[in-house]
Amino acid sequence: MLALEPTTDILKDLPPRRAGQIVVGFAAETGDLVARARAKLLDKALDLIVANDLTEPGAGFGTETNRATFLDRTGRCDALPLMSKHELAHRILDAVLTLP
């Protein structure tokens, strides 16, 4: 089992945004994935959050694959299938480039 420790909330401590800046957050959860991710998206005023459920096989830390759900500020929620982390990185970039 991986032992995690609380850290400083980096997203909450960011300086004020500049025009055109996009802020993406990441959420590693163990339950209520969409609800928790949506709460973080709103609380931290993010443009996009990439959330994954650490209890899903093949997802999270210590694997070459991941399964993620994207939520954006417009309310869009896209659950992606299991894929390589390399492919997921490309999907994140594509999502950022197509944000309204």
GUMITI-587221 format. One line per field, with one value per atom (N, C-alpha, C): residue in one letter; atom name; x, y, z. Coordinates in Angstrom, 1 decimal, padded with zeros to 4 digits. Layout:
res <- c(a; ...)
atom <- c(CA; ...)
xx <- c(X; ...)
yy <- c(Y; ...)
zz <- c(Z; ...)
***
This chain:
res <- c(m; m; m; l; l; l; a; a; a; l; l; l; e; e; e; p; p; p; t; t; t; t; t; t; d; d; d; i; i; i; l; l; l; k; k; k; d; d; d; l; l; l; p; p; p; p; p; p; r; r; r; r; r; r; a; a; a; g; g; g; q; q; q; i; i; i; v; v; v; v; v; v; g; g; g; f; f; f; a; a; a; a; a; a; e; e; e; t; t; t; g; g; g; d; d; d; l; l; l; v; v; v; a; a; a; r; r; r; a; a; a; r; r; r; a; a; a; k; k; k; l; l; l; l; l; l; d; d; d; k; k; k; a; a; a; l; l; l; d; d; d; l; l; l; i; i; i; v; v; v; a; a; a; n; n; n; d; d; d; l; l; l; t; t; t; e; e; e; p; p; p; g; g; g; a; a; a; g; g; g; f; f; f; g; g; g; t; t; t; e; e; e; t; t; t; n; n; n; r; r; r; a; a; a; t; t; t; f; f; f; l; l; l; d; d; d; r; r; r; t; t; t; g; g; g; r; r; r; c; c; c; d; d; d; a; a; a; l; l; l; p; p; p; l; l; l; m; m; m; s; s; s; k; k; k; h; h; h; e; e; e; l; l; l; a; a; a; h; h; h; r; r; r; i; i; i; l; l; l; d; d; d; a; a; a; v; v; v; l; l; l; t; t; t; l; l; l; p; p; p)
atom <- c(N; CA; C; N; CA; C; N; CA; C; N; CA; C; N; CA; C; N; CA; C; N; CA; C; N; CA; C; N; CA; C; N; CA; C; N; CA; C; N; CA; C; N; CA; C; N; CA; C; N; CA; C; N; CA; C; N; CA; C; N; CA; C; N; CA; C; N; CA; C; N; CA; C; N; CA; C; N; CA; C; N; CA; C; N; CA; C; N; CA; C; N; CA; C; N; CA; C; N; CA; C; N; CA; C; N; CA; C; N; CA; C; N; CA; C; N; CA; C; N; CA; C; N; CA; C; N; CA; C; N; CA; C; N; CA; C; N; CA; C; N; CA; C; N; CA; C; N; CA; C; N; CA; C; N; CA; C; N; CA; C; N; CA; C; N; CA; C; N; CA; C; N; CA; C; N; CA; C; N; CA; C; N; CA; C; N; CA; C; N; CA; C; N; CA; C; N; CA; C; N; CA; C; N; CA; C; N; CA; C; N; CA; C; N; CA; C; N; CA; C; N; CA; C; N; CA; C; N; CA; C; N; CA; C; N; CA; C; N; CA; C; N; CA; C; N; CA; C; N; CA; C; N; CA; C; N; CA; C; N; CA; C; N; CA; C; N; CA; C; N; CA; C; N; CA; C; N; CA; C; N; CA; C; N; CA; C; N; CA; C; N; CA; C; N; CA; C; N; CA; C; N; CA; C; N; CA; C; N; CA; C; N; CA; C; N; CA; C; N; CA; C; N; CA; C; N; CA; C; N; CA; C; N; CA; C; N; CA; C; N; CA; C; N; CA; C; N; CA; C)
xx <- c(000.8; 000.0; 000.9; 000.5; 001.2; 000.7; 001.6; 001.3; 001.4; 000.3; 000.3; 000.2; 000.8; 000.7; 000.1; -000.6; -001.2; -000.1; -000.4; 000.6; -000.1; 000.6; 000.1; -000.8; -001.9; -002.8; -002.2; -001.5; -000.8; -001.7; -002.8; -003.8; -004.4; -004.7; -005.3; -004.3; -003.0; -002.0; -001.5; -002.0; -001.5; -001.8; -000.9; -001.2; -002.4; -003.0; -004.1; -003.8; -004.8; -004.6; -004.4; -003.6; -003.4; -004.4; -004.7; -005.6; -005.1; -006.0; -005.6; -005.0; -004.8; -004.2; -005.2; -004.8; -005.6; -005.0; -005.9; -005.4; -006.1; -005.2; -005.7; -005.3; -006.2; -005.9; -006.1; -005.5; -005.6; -006.1; -006.9; -007.5; -007.4; -006.7; -006.6; -007.5; -008.6; -009.7; -009.8; -010.5; -010.8; -012.3; -013.1; -014.6; -015.3; -016.5; -017.3; -016.5; -015.9; -015.0; -015.5; -016.6; -017.2; -017.6; -018.2; -018.6; -017.4; -016.4; -015.2; -014.5; -014.4; -013.6; -014.4; -015.7; -016.5; -016.3; -016.3; -016.1; -014.8; -013.7; -012.4; -012.3; -013.0; -013.0; -013.6; -014.7; -015.4; -014.6; -014.2; -013.5; -012.2; -011.5; -010.2; -010.3; -011.5; -011.7; -010.9; -010.9; -010.1; -010.9; -010.1; -010.7; -011.0; -010.2; -010.3; -009.7; -010.3; -009.8; -009.7; -008.6; -008.4; -008.4; -009.5; -009.7; -009.5; -008.9; -008.9; -009.1; -009.7; -010.1; -009.0; -008.3; -007.2; -007.6; -008.8; -009.3; -009.5; -009.5; -009.7; -008.5; -008.6; -007.5; -006.8; -005.5; -004.8; -004.7; -005.3; -005.3; -004.5; -004.0; -003.3; -001.8; -001.2; 000.2; 000.8; 002.0; 002.7; 002.2; 001.5; 001.1; 001.5; 001.5; 001.7; 000.5; -000.7; -002.0; -002.7; -003.8; -004.6; -006.0; -007.0; -008.4; -008.7; -009.2; -009.5; -010.8; -011.3; -012.5; -012.1; -012.5; -012.3; -013.6; -013.5; -014.6; -014.1; -014.9; -014.5; -015.5; -015.2; -016.0; -017.3; -017.5; -018.8; -019.8; -019.3; -020.2; -019.9; -019.1; -018.8; -018.1; -018.5; -017.9; -017.6; -016.4; -016.0; -015.2; -015.8; -015.1; -014.3; -013.0; -012.2; -011.9; -011.7; -011.4; -009.9; -009.6; -008.2; -007.3; -006.2; -005.2; -003.9; -002.9; -001.5; -001.4; -000.5; -000.4; 000.1; 000.9; 001.3; 000.1; -000.8; -002.0; -002.9; -003.0; -003.7; -003.1; -001.8; -001.2; -001.6; -001.7; -002.1; -003.6; -004.4; -005.8; -006.0; -005.1; -005.2; -004.9; -003.8; -003.4; -004.6; -005.2; -006.3; -007.4; -007.7; -008.8; -008.5; -007.3; -006.9; -007.1; -006.6; -006.7; -008.1; -009.1; -010.4; -011.4; -010.8; -011.6; -012.3; -013.5; -014.2; -013.6)
yy <- c(-001.2; 000.0; 001.2; 002.2; 003.5; 004.4; 004.9; 005.8; 007.2; 008.0; 009.3; 010.3; 011.5; 012.5; 013.8; 014.5; 015.8; 016.7; 017.5; 018.5; 019.9; 020.9; 022.2; 022.2; 022.9; 023.0; 024.0; 023.5; 024.4; 025.2; 024.6; 025.3; 026.5; 026.3; 027.4; 028.6; 028.3; 029.3; 030.0; 029.6; 030.3; 031.8; 032.6; 034.0; 034.2; 035.4; 035.7; 035.4; 034.9; 034.5; 035.7; 035.4; 036.4; 036.1; 037.1; 036.9; 035.8; 034.9; 033.8; 032.6; 032.6; 031.5; 030.4; 029.2; 028.0; 027.2; 026.9; 026.1; 024.7; 023.7; 022.3; 021.7; 021.0; 020.3; 018.8; 018.1; 016.6; 016.1; 015.1; 014.5; 013.0; 012.5; 011.0; 010.7; 010.0; 009.7; 008.2; 007.9; 006.5; 006.2; 007.2; 007.0; 008.3; 008.3; 009.5; 010.3; 009.7; 010.4; 011.7; 011.6; 012.8; 013.9; 013.5; 014.5; 015.2; 014.5; 015.1; 015.9; 015.4; 016.2; 017.5; 017.4; 018.6; 019.7; 019.2; 020.1; 020.8; 020.0; 020.6; 021.6; 021.3; 022.1; 023.5; 023.5; 024.7; 025.5; 024.7; 025.3; 026.0; 025.5; 026.0; 026.8; 027.0; 027.8; 027.3; 026.0; 025.4; 025.5; 025.4; 025.3; 023.9; 022.9; 021.5; 020.8; 019.6; 018.7; 017.3; 016.7; 015.3; 014.4; 013.6; 012.8; 011.3; 010.6; 009.1; 008.5; 007.3; 006.5; 005.5; 005.7; 004.8; 003.4; 003.1; 001.7; 000.9; 001.6; 000.9; 000.2; -001.1; -001.8; -001.2; -001.1; -000.4; 001.1; 001.7; 003.1; 003.6; 004.8; 005.4; 005.3; 005.1; 005.0; 003.6; 003.5; 002.2; 001.4; 002.0; 001.3; 002.1; 001.4; 002.1; 002.6; 002.4; 002.8; 003.6; 004.2; 005.0; 005.2; 005.4; 005.7; 007.0; 007.9; 009.3; 009.8; 010.7; 011.5; 012.9; 013.6; 015.0; 015.8; 016.8; 017.7; 019.1; 019.9; 021.3; 022.3; 023.5; 024.6; 024.8; 024.2; 024.3; 023.2; 022.3; 021.2; 019.9; 019.9; 018.7; 017.7; 016.4; 015.3; 014.2; 013.9; 012.8; 011.7; 010.5; 009.4; 008.7; 008.6; 007.9; 006.5; 005.6; 004.2; 004.1; 002.9; 002.6; 002.8; 003.4; 003.7; 003.9; 004.0; 004.2; 005.7; 005.9; 007.2; 008.2; 007.7; 008.5; 009.0; 008.1; 008.5; 009.5; 009.2; 010.1; 011.5; 011.6; 012.9; 013.7; 013.0; 013.6; 014.0; 013.2; 013.6; 014.8; 014.9; 016.1; 017.3; 017.3; 018.4; 018.8; 017.8; 018.0; 018.7; 018.2; 018.8; 020.3; 020.6; 022.0; 022.9; 022.3; 023.1; 023.4; 022.5; 022.7; 023.3; 023.8; 024.5; 025.7; 025.9; 027.1; 028.4)
zz <- c(000.0; 000.0; 000.0; -000.7; -000.8; 000.3; 001.1; 002.2; 001.7; 001.7; 001.3; 002.4; 002.3; 003.3; 002.8; 003.6; 003.1; 002.7; 001.7; 001.2; 001.1; 000.9; 000.7; -000.6; -000.6; -001.7; -002.7; -003.6; -004.6; -005.4; -005.9; -006.7; -006.0; -004.7; -003.9; -003.7; -003.7; -003.4; -004.7; -005.9; -007.1; -007.1; -007.7; -007.8; -008.7; -008.7; -009.5; -011.0; -011.7; -013.1; -014.0; -015.1; -016.1; -017.3; -018.1; -019.2; -020.1; -020.5; -021.4; -020.7; -019.4; -018.7; -018.4; -018.6; -018.4; -017.2; -016.2; -015.1; -015.1; -015.0; -015.0; -013.7; -013.1; -011.8; -012.0; -011.1; -011.1; -009.8; -009.8; -008.6; -008.7; -007.7; -007.5; -006.3; -006.6; -005.6; -005.4; -004.3; -004.0; -003.9; -004.3; -004.3; -004.6; -005.1; -005.5; -006.4; -007.4; -008.3; -008.9; -009.6; -010.3; -009.3; -008.2; -007.2; -006.6; -006.2; -005.6; -006.6; -007.8; -008.8; -009.2; -009.3; -009.6; -008.4; -007.2; -006.1; -006.1; -006.5; -006.6; -007.8; -008.9; -010.0; -009.7; -008.9; -008.5; -007.4; -006.4; -005.3; -005.7; -006.6; -007.0; -008.3; -008.8; -010.0; -011.2; -011.4; -012.5; -013.8; -014.9; -016.2; -016.6; -016.1; -016.4; -015.2; -014.9; -013.9; -014.5; -014.3; -014.7; -013.5; -013.4; -012.2; -012.5; -011.6; -011.7; -010.4; -010.5; -009.3; -009.0; -007.9; -007.6; -007.3; -007.1; -006.9; -008.2; -009.3; -010.6; -011.0; -011.5; -012.0; -013.2; -013.1; -014.2; -014.2; -013.1; -013.0; -011.8; -011.9; -010.8; -010.9; -009.7; -009.6; -009.8; -010.3; -010.4; -011.6; -012.5; -013.7; -015.0; -016.1; -017.4; -018.0; -017.4; -018.0; -016.9; -017.4; -016.5; -017.2; -016.4; -016.8; -016.1; -016.9; -016.3; -016.7; -016.0; -016.3; -016.3; -017.4; -017.6; -017.2; -016.4; -016.1; -016.4; -017.1; -017.3; -016.8; -016.9; -016.3; -016.9; -018.1; -018.8; -018.3; -017.5; -017.0; -017.7; -018.8; -019.5; -018.6; -018.8; -018.0; -019.0; -019.3; -020.2; -019.5; -019.4; -018.9; -020.0; -019.8; -020.9; -020.5; -021.5; -021.2; -020.7; -020.3; -019.9; -021.1; -021.0; -022.1; -021.5; -022.3; -021.9; -021.3; -020.4; -019.8; -020.9; -021.9; -023.0; -023.8; -024.1; -024.8; -024.0; -022.7; -021.8; -021.8; -021.8; -021.9; -023.1; -024.3; -025.5; -025.4; -024.8; -024.6; -023.7; -022.7; -021.8; -022.6; -023.4; -024.2; -025.2; -025.8; -026.8; -026.0; -024.8; -024.1; -023.7; -023.4; -023.1; -024.3; -025.4; -026.7; -027.2; -026.7; -027.2; -026.1; -025.0; -024.0; -024.6; -024.3; -024.8; -024.2)
***
